Amino acid sequence: MTVPRHIAIIMDGNGRWAKERGLPRIAGHERGAESVRAVTEACVEWGVGFLTVYAFSTENWKRPAAEVAALWVLLEHFIAQEMPTLLKNNVRLQAIGRLHELPESCQQALADAVAKTAANTATTLVLALNYSGRTEIVDAVRALSAEVAAGRLAADEIDTEKISAHLYTRAIPDPDLLIRTSGEMRLSNFLLWQLSYTEIVVTQKLWPDFGKDDLRAAIAEFHQRERRFGGL
């Protein structure tokens, strides 16, 4: 079976999962963190090179302040709790997004975790935090504009490769497979540039219920696809 080099996941349904059980929304996020662990371990086992999960969008700041604050606490707890497992499984941790806007304690926890796992060579787990596909493109355009203004780059030298080289994901290959949970049929401002030729699988499962068997099913569906990349 063909295993994707890079799997990206829109982890949707934490709040609905909690609501269905009469639990606070943060309980859904806590259970969702367990799904991240299970899926990451499966990716290591099956040789998936990169796993990118949409953990917090720039639009998520609109949620109640108490929920947002709890999510940052959960992030720090997740990093601390998972560090021994990441090191044992040879997983490298990275993060993309406007990370400088995160709480300082989160920035420090992320920086420490990225440094500690930098030499690991199995799956790279990428956390998309304070991320927006449109914002990523805007930031790339601003960086390119600054190079043009400084005389280091001519405007007519800008092409798709130059833009890709200025994205948050410049050191990460484009996803082969995008999985969206909870049955929603939209991209939600996620990796808009990178998903040009990505195969998409949507599952009705809510993210906290998504596990290794569900990932296997999505990869099996990916295996059945014929990828033409615009050709015949």
PASEBA-1860 file (N, C-alpha, C; in nm, 3 decimals):
! residues 232
1> MTVPRHIA> 0.084/-0.120/0.000/0.000/0.000/0.000/0.088/0.125/0.000 ~ 0.055/0.220/-0.086/0.130/0.345/-0.094/0.104/0.429/0.030 ~ 0.210/0.466/0.099/0.198/0.548/0.219/0.234/0.692/0.183 ~ 0.148/0.788/0.214/0.180/0.928/0.183/0.306/0.973/0.256 ~ 0.384/1.056/0.189/0.501/1.112/0.256/0.458/1.215/0.360 ~ 0.351/1.288/0.328/0.305/1.396/0.417/0.153/1.389/0.429 ~ 0.105/1.376/0.551/-0.038/1.379/0.580/-0.069/1.505/0.660 ~ -0.172/1.577/0.617/-0.219/1.694/0.691/-0.360/1.665/0.741
9> IIMDGNGR> -0.393/1.715/0.858/-0.523/1.684/0.918/-0.588/1.811/0.973 ~ -0.713/1.833/0.932/-0.797/1.935/0.996/-0.874/1.863/1.105 ~ -0.835/1.887/1.229/-0.889/1.813/1.343/-1.018/1.882/1.389 ~ -1.130/1.839/1.337/-1.256/1.906/1.364/-1.348/1.817/1.448 ~ -1.423/1.880/1.537/-1.526/1.807/1.610/-1.504/1.794/1.760 ~ -1.399/1.856/1.814/-1.375/1.844/1.958/-1.491/1.898/2.040 ~ -1.540/2.016/2.001/-1.649/2.078/2.075/-1.777/1.997/2.068 ~ -1.808/1.946/1.948/-1.929/1.865/1.932/-1.920/1.735/2.011
17> WAKERGLP> -1.801/1.676/2.012/-1.781/1.553/2.088/-1.812/1.577/2.236 ~ -1.763/1.689/2.289/-1.787/1.720/2.430/-1.935/1.751/2.455 ~ -1.996/1.827/2.364/-2.137/1.865/2.381/-2.227/1.743/2.382 ~ -2.199/1.646/2.295/-2.281/1.525/2.289/-2.276/1.447/2.420 ~ -2.171/1.468/2.498/-2.154/1.395/2.623/-2.181/1.481/2.746 ~ -2.229/1.603/2.722/-2.259/1.692/2.833/-2.135/1.739/2.907 ~ -2.023/1.746/2.837/-1.896/1.785/2.897/-1.855/1.925/2.852 ~ -1.769/1.993/2.927/-1.718/2.122/2.881/-1.634/2.104/2.756
25> RIAGHERG> -1.626/2.208/2.673/-1.556/2.198/2.546/-1.410/2.157/2.563 ~ -1.347/2.201/2.671/-1.206/2.168/2.689/-1.186/2.017/2.702 ~ -1.288/1.946/2.750/-1.278/1.800/2.759/-1.263/1.738/2.620 ~ -1.329/1.798/2.523/-1.313/1.750/2.385/-1.173/1.775/2.333 ~ -1.116/1.890/2.368/-0.980/1.920/2.325/-0.880/1.826/2.392 ~ -0.904/1.795/2.519/-0.815/1.703/2.590/-0.819/1.564/2.527 ~ -0.940/1.519/2.493/-0.952/1.389/2.426/-0.891/1.395/2.286 ~ -0.905/1.509/2.220/-0.844/1.526/2.088/-0.693/1.515/2.092
33> AESVRAVT> -0.632/1.560/2.202/-0.487/1.548/2.216/-0.445/1.401/2.218 ~ -0.530/1.315/2.273/-0.500/1.172/2.273/-0.501/1.117/2.130 ~ -0.591/1.171/2.047/-0.594/1.128/1.907/-0.467/1.170/1.834 ~ -0.415/1.289/1.867/-0.289/1.333/1.807/-0.179/1.233/1.840 ~ -0.176/1.190/1.966/-0.074/1.094/2.007/-0.087/0.963/1.929 ~ -0.209/0.911/1.919/-0.231/0.783/1.851/-0.195/0.791/1.703 ~ -0.235/0.900/1.638/-0.208/0.915/1.495/-0.058/0.935/1.470 ~ 0.007/1.010/1.557/0.152/1.030/1.542/0.226/0.897/1.553
41> EACVEWGV> 0.188/0.816/1.651/0.253/0.686/1.669/0.230/0.596/1.547 ~ 0.110/0.604/1.489/0.081/0.524/1.369/0.167/0.572/1.252 ~ 0.184/0.702/1.240/0.266/0.756/1.131/0.411/0.710/1.144 ~ 0.461/0.706/1.266/0.596/0.656/1.289/0.605/0.509/1.247 ~ 0.507/0.432/1.289/0.505/0.288/1.260/0.502/0.260/1.110 ~ 0.427/0.342/1.036/0.406/0.316/0.893/0.502/0.394/0.803 ~ 0.589/0.474/0.860/0.688/0.543/0.779/0.641/0.670/0.712 ~ 0.540/0.736/0.768/0.496/0.865/0.716/0.598/0.971/0.758
49> GFLTVYAF> 0.648/1.046/0.662/0.756/1.140/0.693/0.712/1.264/0.768 ~ 0.594/1.316/0.733/0.546/1.441/0.792/0.398/1.430/0.826 ~ 0.363/1.481/0.943/0.224/1.489/0.987/0.199/1.631/1.035 ~ 0.111/1.703/0.965/0.078/1.840/1.004/-0.065/1.845/1.054 ~ -0.084/1.896/1.175/-0.218/1.903/1.234/-0.255/2.049/1.259 ~ -0.379/2.081/1.222/-0.431/2.218/1.236/-0.481/2.234/1.378 ~ -0.396/2.289/1.464/-0.426/2.292/1.607/-0.497/2.419/1.652 ~ -0.464/2.534/1.590/-0.525/2.660/1.631/-0.513/2.758/1.515
57> STENWKRP> -0.626/2.806/1.466/-0.625/2.900/1.355/-0.626/3.044/1.406 ~ -0.593/3.137/1.319/-0.600/3.278/1.359/-0.743/3.318/1.393 ~ -0.841/3.249/1.334/-0.982/3.278/1.363/-1.025/3.226/1.500 ~ -0.950/3.130/1.555/-0.988/3.073/1.684/-0.975/3.170/1.801 ~ -0.907/3.283/1.779/-0.901/3.385/1.884/-1.039/3.442/1.914 ~ -1.135/3.422/1.822/-1.271/3.474/1.841/-1.350/3.392/1.942 ~ -1.298/3.278/1.981/-1.368/3.194/2.079/-1.362/3.260/2.218 ~ -1.445/3.213/2.312/-1.442/3.271/2.447/-1.300/3.271/2.504
65> AAEVAALW> -1.266/3.380/2.572/-1.130/3.396/2.624/-1.089/3.281/2.715 ~ -1.184/3.231/2.795/-1.152/3.122/2.887/-1.114/2.996/2.811 ~ -1.183/2.969/2.700/-1.150/2.850/2.621/-1.013/2.865/2.555 ~ -0.985/2.984/2.502/-0.855/3.008/2.439/-0.742/2.991/2.541 ~ -0.760/3.049/2.659/-0.658/3.037/2.763/-0.636/2.890/2.801 ~ -0.745/2.815/2.809/-0.735/2.673/2.844/-0.661/2.595/2.735 ~ -0.679/2.636/2.611/-0.610/2.568/2.501/-0.458/2.588/2.509 ~ -0.415/2.707/2.550/-0.271/2.729/2.562/-0.213/2.648/2.679
73> VLLEHFIA> -0.289/2.638/2.786/-0.245/2.553/2.898/-0.235/2.408/2.852 ~ -0.335/2.364/2.774/-0.335/2.228/2.723/-0.216/2.204/2.631 ~ -0.182/2.303/2.549/-0.067/2.289/2.459/0.061/2.266/2.538 ~ 0.082/2.348/2.640/0.204/2.333/2.721/0.206/2.197/2.791 ~ 0.090/2.155/2.840/0.081/2.024/2.906/0.111/1.913/2.806 ~ 0.056/1.925/2.686/0.077/1.823/2.583/0.226/1.811/2.550 ~ 0.292/1.925/2.532/0.435/1.922/2.498/0.515/1.855/2.610 ~ 0.488/1.895/2.734/0.563/1.837/2.847/0.536/1.688/2.862
81> QEMPTLLK> 0.409/1.650/2.848/0.371/1.510/2.866/0.424/1.421/2.754 ~ 0.424/1.474/2.631/0.461/1.392/2.517/0.610/1.390/2.487 ~ 0.687/1.478/2.548/0.829/1.486/2.515/0.902/1.353/2.527 ~ 0.885/1.277/2.637/0.954/1.147/2.644/0.917/1.054/2.530 ~ 0.788/1.054/2.490/0.743/0.967/2.382/0.798/1.014/2.248 ~ 0.801/1.145/2.227/0.857/1.198/2.102/1.003/1.158/2.088 ~ 1.077/1.169/2.197/1.218/1.133/2.192/1.236/0.983/2.172 ~ 1.156/0.904/2.242/1.165/0.758/2.229/1.133/0.712/2.086
89> NNVRLQAI> 1.032/0.777/2.025/0.989/0.738/1.891/1.063/0.810/1.779 ~ 1.164/0.891/1.816/1.246/0.959/1.716/1.165/1.060/1.634 ~ 1.066/1.124/1.698/0.980/1.221/1.631/1.037/1.361/1.646 ~ 1.041/1.433/1.536/1.084/1.573/1.538/0.961/1.662/1.546 ~ 0.963/1.761/1.632/0.851/1.853/1.647/0.884/1.986/1.581 ~ 0.790/2.038/1.503/0.802/2.171/1.445/0.668/2.243/1.460 ~ 0.668/2.373/1.438/0.545/2.451/1.446/0.546/2.557/1.338 ~ 0.428/2.587/1.284/0.414/2.690/1.182/0.300/2.784/1.221
97> GRLHELPE> 0.307/2.907/1.173/0.206/3.007/1.204/0.274/3.132/1.257 ~ 0.193/3.228/1.299/0.248/3.349/1.361/0.275/3.319/1.508 ~ 0.383/3.246/1.530/0.413/3.195/1.663/0.448/3.306/1.761 ~ 0.497/3.419/1.710/0.536/3.529/1.798/0.416/3.592/1.868 ~ 0.294/3.559/1.824/0.174/3.613/1.887/0.118/3.520/1.995 ~ 0.179/3.405/2.015/0.135/3.313/2.120/0.181/3.365/2.256 ~ 0.117/3.318/2.364/0.167/3.353/2.498/0.315/3.317/2.511 ~ 0.390/3.398/2.583/0.534/3.377/2.591/0.571/3.239/2.644
105> SCQQALAD> 0.494/3.189/2.740/0.525/3.057/2.796/0.508/2.948/2.690 ~ 0.410/2.965/2.602/0.391/2.869/2.493/0.505/2.878/2.392 ~ 0.545/3.001/2.361/0.657/3.018/2.269/0.782/2.948/2.322 ~ 0.807/2.963/2.451/0.926/2.903/2.511/0.916/2.751/2.511 ~ 0.798/2.699/2.546/0.780/2.554/2.548/0.799/2.495/2.409 ~ 0.746/2.563/2.309/0.762/2.516/2.171/0.908/2.521/2.129 ~ 0.974/2.633/2.156/1.114/2.648/2.116/1.201/2.540/2.180 ~ 1.177/2.512/2.308/1.254/2.409/2.378/1.230/2.271/2.316
113> AVAKTAAN> 1.102/2.242/2.286/1.068/2.111/2.230/1.125/2.094/2.090 ~ 1.118/2.199/2.011/1.174/2.194/1.875/1.325/2.169/1.882 ~ 1.392/2.237/1.975/1.537/2.219/1.989/1.572/2.078/2.036 ~ 1.496/2.026/2.131/1.526/1.894/2.187/1.506/1.782/2.085 ~ 1.414/1.803/1.991/1.382/1.697/1.895/1.443/1.722/1.757 ~ 1.524/1.825/1.744/1.573/1.868/1.612/1.652/1.760/1.539 ~ 1.719/1.673/1.613/1.803/1.571/1.550/1.726/1.443/1.519 ~ 1.600/1.435/1.557/1.522/1.314/1.533/1.492/1.298/1.385
121> TATTLVLA> 1.482/1.174/1.340/1.478/1.148/1.195/1.359/1.066/1.149 ~ 1.267/1.032/1.238/1.147/0.960/1.194/1.043/1.063/1.150 ~ 0.920/1.047/1.190/0.814/1.140/1.150/0.837/1.280/1.208 ~ 0.811/1.382/1.127/0.810/1.519/1.175/0.666/1.559/1.203 ~ 0.636/1.591/1.328/0.504/1.637/1.368/0.502/1.789/1.365 ~ 0.418/1.844/1.278/0.411/1.989/1.261/0.280/2.040/1.321 ~ 0.290/2.129/1.419/0.172/2.189/1.480/0.145/2.323/1.413 ~ 0.029/2.337/1.350/-0.012/2.465/1.291/-0.083/2.544/1.400
129> LNYSGRTE> -0.019/2.650/1.448/-0.067/2.727/1.562/-0.076/2.874/1.526 ~ -0.189/2.936/1.559/-0.214/3.073/1.515/-0.185/3.082/1.366 ~ -0.242/2.985/1.294/-0.213/2.967/1.152/-0.331/3.010/1.067 ~ -0.300/3.066/0.951/-0.398/3.100/0.848/-0.329/3.088/0.714 ~ -0.390/3.017/0.621/-0.331/3.004/0.488/-0.316/3.139/0.419 ~ -0.415/3.224/0.432/-0.408/3.356/0.369/-0.300/3.442/0.434 ~ -0.292/3.437/0.567/-0.190/3.513/0.637/-0.051/3.465/0.599 ~ -0.035/3.335/0.582/0.094/3.281/0.541/0.137/3.338/0.407
137> IVDAVRAL> 0.043/3.345/0.313/0.074/3.400/0.181/0.105/3.549/0.191 ~ 0.029/3.621/0.272/0.056/3.764/0.293/0.197/3.784/0.348 ~ 0.234/3.704/0.447/0.368/3.718/0.506/0.477/3.687/0.404 ~ 0.452/3.590/0.316/0.549/3.558/0.211/0.562/3.674/0.113 ~ 0.449/3.733/0.075/0.451/3.846/-0.018/0.525/3.965/0.044 ~ 0.501/3.989/0.171/0.571/4.099/0.239/0.722/4.077/0.239 ~ 0.764/3.953/0.266/0.907/3.922/0.268/0.969/3.940/0.130 ~ 0.898/3.896/0.028/0.948/3.912/-0.109/0.952/4.060/-0.148
145> SAEVAAGR> 0.851/4.135/-0.107/0.847/4.279/-0.137/0.965/4.350/-0.073 ~ 1.000/4.310/0.048/1.114/4.370/0.117/1.244/4.341/0.042 ~ 1.256/4.221/-0.013/1.376/4.187/-0.090/1.384/4.268/-0.218 ~ 1.269/4.289/-0.282/1.266/4.371/-0.403/1.304/4.515/-0.369 ~ 1.246/4.568/-0.261/1.274/4.706/-0.221/1.422/4.725/-0.186 ~ 1.484/4.620/-0.132/1.625/4.630/-0.094/1.719/4.604/-0.211 ~ 1.663/4.571/-0.326/1.745/4.548/-0.443/1.808/4.410/-0.450 ~ 1.764/4.320/-0.362/1.820/4.184/-0.363/1.746/4.092/-0.459
153> LAADEIDT> 1.631/4.137/-0.509/1.548/4.053/-0.594/1.473/4.143/-0.692 ~ 1.468/4.101/-0.818/1.390/4.173/-0.918/1.247/4.120/-0.918 ~ 1.151/4.208/-0.938/1.010/4.167/-0.933/0.980/4.056/-1.032 ~ 1.042/4.062/-1.150/1.012/3.959/-1.251/1.082/3.827/-1.222 ~ 1.160/3.821/-1.114/1.221/3.694/-1.073/1.130/3.615/-0.979 ~ 1.022/3.677/-0.933/0.931/3.609/-0.841/0.850/3.505/-0.918 ~ 0.857/3.381/-0.872/0.781/3.272/-0.933/0.727/3.182/-0.822 ~ 0.666/3.072/-0.859/0.607/2.984/-0.758/0.712/2.929/-0.663
161> EKISAHLY> 0.831/2.901/-0.714/0.936/2.848/-0.627/0.981/2.951/-0.525 ~ 0.991/3.077/-0.567/1.032/3.182/-0.473/0.925/3.201/-0.365 ~ 0.798/3.197/-0.406/0.691/3.212/-0.307/0.694/3.095/-0.209 ~ 0.707/2.974/-0.261/0.712/2.856/-0.173/0.827/2.865/-0.074 ~ 0.938/2.923/-0.119/1.057/2.933/-0.034/1.040/3.036/0.078 ~ 0.934/3.116/0.072/0.910/3.217/0.176/0.788/3.184/0.262 ~ 0.731/3.066/0.243/0.618/3.024/0.326/0.668/2.966/0.458 ~ 0.578/2.953/0.555/0.616/2.890/0.682/0.665/2.747/0.658
169> TRAIPDPD> 0.613/2.684/0.553/0.640/2.542/0.526/0.755/2.522/0.429 ~ 0.843/2.619/0.416/0.946/2.612/0.311/1.036/2.489/0.322 ~ 1.050/2.433/0.440/1.135/2.315/0.456/1.053/2.186/0.463 ~ 0.924/2.196/0.428/0.832/2.083/0.442/0.768/2.054/0.306 ~ 0.764/1.930/0.261/0.699/1.900/0.132/0.549/1.923/0.139 ~ 0.488/1.951/0.025/0.343/1.969/0.021/0.274/1.839/0.063 ~ 0.158/1.850/0.127/0.087/1.728/0.169/0.042/1.642/0.050 ~ 0.050/1.513/0.067/-0.005/1.419/-0.031/-0.151/1.390/0.000
177> LLIRTSGE> -0.183/1.388/0.129/-0.317/1.352/0.175/-0.363/1.451/0.281 ~ -0.484/1.504/0.263/-0.549/1.587/0.364/-0.668/1.510/0.418 ~ -0.675/1.498/0.549/-0.788/1.434/0.615/-0.864/1.540/0.693 ~ -0.996/1.545/0.674/-1.079/1.633/0.755/-1.181/1.548/0.829 ~ -1.187/1.566/0.959/-1.284/1.492/1.039/-1.413/1.572/1.054 ~ -1.517/1.505/1.103/-1.649/1.561/1.137/-1.738/1.587/1.017 ~ -1.694/1.547/0.897/-1.781/1.554/0.780/-1.792/1.689/0.712 ~ -1.723/1.790/0.762/-1.731/1.923/0.699/-1.652/1.923/0.569
185> MRLSNFLL> -1.708/1.991/0.467/-1.648/1.990/0.333/-1.589/2.127/0.300 ~ -1.487/2.166/0.376/-1.420/2.293/0.348/-1.277/2.287/0.400 ~ -1.194/2.379/0.350/-1.052/2.381/0.386/-1.024/2.467/0.509 ~ -1.115/2.557/0.543/-1.101/2.639/0.663/-0.968/2.714/0.670 ~ -0.924/2.766/0.555/-0.806/2.853/0.552/-0.678/2.778/0.590 ~ -0.671/2.652/0.555/-0.558/2.567/0.593/-0.472/2.532/0.472 ~ -0.345/2.568/0.475/-0.248/2.528/0.372/-0.300/2.553/0.231 ~ -0.353/2.672/0.207/-0.418/2.701/0.080/-0.323/2.691/-0.039
193> WQLSYTEI> -0.200/2.732/-0.022/-0.101/2.722/-0.130/-0.056/2.578/-0.151 ~ -0.036/2.507/-0.042/0.027/2.375/-0.046/-0.066/2.263/-0.091 ~ -0.197/2.284/-0.085/-0.292/2.176/-0.113/-0.333/2.166/-0.260 ~ -0.259/2.230/-0.349/-0.298/2.236/-0.490/-0.329/2.099/-0.549 ~ -0.247/1.999/-0.520/-0.266/1.866/-0.578/-0.278/1.758/-0.470 ~ -0.322/1.799/-0.353/-0.338/1.706/-0.243/-0.469/1.628/-0.256 ~ -0.463/1.498/-0.228/-0.584/1.417/-0.223/-0.655/1.442/-0.090 ~ -0.788/1.454/-0.096/-0.866/1.489/0.023/-0.958/1.374/0.061
201> VVTQKLWP> -0.955/1.338/0.188/-1.045/1.237/0.243/-1.120/1.300/0.360 ~ -1.253/1.295/0.354/-1.337/1.349/0.461/-1.405/1.233/0.533 ~ -1.396/1.233/0.664/-1.460/1.129/0.744/-1.564/1.191/0.836 ~ -1.669/1.116/0.865/-1.774/1.164/0.955/-1.729/1.157/1.101 ~ -1.623/1.086/1.129/-1.575/1.073/1.267/-1.538/1.209/1.324 ~ -1.575/1.234/1.448/-1.527/1.352/1.518/-1.382/1.325/1.561 ~ -1.302/1.431/1.567/-1.160/1.411/1.591/-1.129/1.329/1.717 ~ -1.195/1.351/1.831/-1.162/1.271/1.949/-1.186/1.122/1.931
209> DFGKDDLR> -1.268/1.084/1.833/-1.295/0.942/1.807/-1.206/0.885/1.697 ~ -1.123/0.969/1.638/-1.039/0.928/1.525/-0.914/0.858/1.579 ~ -0.885/0.740/1.523/-0.770/0.664/1.572/-0.693/0.596/1.460 ~ -0.613/0.500/1.499/-0.524/0.432/1.406/-0.600/0.365/1.293 ~ -0.711/0.298/1.324/-0.788/0.230/1.220/-0.847/0.329/1.120 ~ -0.888/0.446/1.168/-0.943/0.548/1.079/-0.833/0.604/0.989 ~ -0.714/0.621/1.044/-0.602/0.667/0.962/-0.568/0.563/0.856 ~ -0.570/0.436/0.895/-0.542/0.329/0.799/-0.644/0.331/0.685
217> AAIAEFHQ> -0.771/0.354/0.718/-0.876/0.359/0.616/-0.854/0.476/0.520 ~ -0.813/0.590/0.574/-0.788/0.707/0.490/-0.670/0.683/0.396 ~ -0.566/0.619/0.448/-0.450/0.588/0.364/-0.487/0.486/0.258 ~ -0.572/0.391/0.292/-0.617/0.291/0.194/-0.694/0.360/0.081 ~ -0.777/0.458/0.116/-0.850/0.532/0.013/-0.753/0.612/-0.073 ~ -0.654/0.673/-0.010/-0.550/0.745/-0.084/-0.480/0.652/-0.182 ~ -0.453/0.531/-0.139/-0.383/0.433/-0.222/-0.461/0.402/-0.350 ~ -0.594/0.415/-0.345/-0.677/0.385/-0.461/-0.683/0.501/-0.561
225> RERRFGGL> -0.639/0.618/-0.520/-0.647/0.735/-0.607/-0.538/0.730/-0.714 ~ -0.570/0.783/-0.831/-0.471/0.798/-0.937/-0.435/0.946/-0.944 ~ -0.315/0.979/-0.904/-0.272/1.118/-0.897/-0.210/1.160/-1.030 ~ -0.272/1.259/-1.095/-0.226/1.301/-1.229/-0.152/1.434/-1.226 ~ -0.168/1.512/-1.121/-0.102/1.642/-1.109/-0.127/1.729/-1.232 ~ -0.251/1.727/-1.282/-0.288/1.810/-1.395/-0.267/1.745/-1.530 ~ -0.201/1.629/-1.533/-0.176/1.560/-1.660/-0.284/1.458/-1.690 ~ -0.257/1.371/-1.787/-0.353/1.268/-1.827/-0.315/1.134/-1.765
END
